[in-house]
Amino acid sequence: MLKKYLFFWIAAASCSFSIHATELTFTAIGDQPYFSDEAFSALIKKINADTSSQFTIHVGDIKHGAATCSDERFLSVKKLFDEFTAPLIYTPGDNEWTDCHRASNGSYNQLERLQKLRSLFFEKSTTLGHKKIKLERQGDIASTYNAYVENARWTTQQITFITIHQVGSNNNLDPNVPGAIEEYKKRNAANIAWLKDSFNDAKNKNSLAIVIAMQSDIFDFYIPKESGFKDFIQTMIALATSYKRPILLIEGDSHQFKVDQPIQDSNGVIVSNILRMIVPGANLVEAVQVKVDTQESVITNTFKFKKYGF
């Protein structure tokens, strides 16, 4: 009888682990710090207090659009990032490099500032924060795109996470800035290649869901007719149609929390397995706790969100 009950307990425990293995909690933030490092530090303390959250993803814009792009500013943000207890994954925004040519930003060279970001925030193939996780990076595994160390991915609990370096200001597709269009074309090609490779990787690992983090709001009101996000959207439609499982896009840039399904195919039909979430930012010093449950069949139940401030 003892053996029978022991077997039942082990089987029940195994079943329970299997159920909980499909659930994961993490935190998403972006467009911070803008106006107050102290307020951002207070938010970090609140994020650290959420012990259910496995890691935090920051989708870029580490200063407001008119602030200087100085080394000192970057270092002060790096110091704030070091306050995170759990792993922190960061992908760059336009405010910290593509917009730095502006006089209010210090009239810097775009590519020089990008190189500074890479040397400071992407020196190693591990996350920022106190605790570390190993990242697989495009720059480390694809010789054609060896500059793009900021494009990363990792898989946990059969959920694949991907960052791509896609920014606001129309993804730097700007004919008025010398060299910007050439830069856009190279990075856009790298991003599309990284997406395709990462979806293949997710399929090979039998991932039950994919989360993609980027800085840009790909449907921002201010995007010109010649969108710098056209290739991304078309690629996502094709990949999502083939993958069929739930996909979450995490974006920033427009500062207001939003959950929607804006991607439509050529017939105007919503691509039903893609959900988008825009993080709050700027004067909204807030984070979003994201819970993923891959046992849920409806995408709005697969991904659930709780917004909170400091």
Secondary structure, 3 states (H helix, E strand, C coil): CHHHHHHHHHHHHHHHHHHHCCEEEEEEECCCCCCCHHHHHHHHHHHHHCCCCCCEEECCCCCCCCCCCCHHHHHHHHHHHCCCCCCEEECCCHHHCCCCCCHHHCCCCHHHHHHHHHHHHCCCCECECCCCCECEEHHHHCHHHCCCCCCEEEEECCEEEEECCCCHHHHCCCCCCCCHHHHHHHHHHHHHHHHHHHHHHHHHCCCCEEEEECCCCCCCCCCCCCCCCHHHHHHHHHHHHHHCCCEEEEECCCCCCEEECCCECCCCCECCCEEEEECCCCCCCEEEEEEEECCCCCHHHHEEEEEEEC
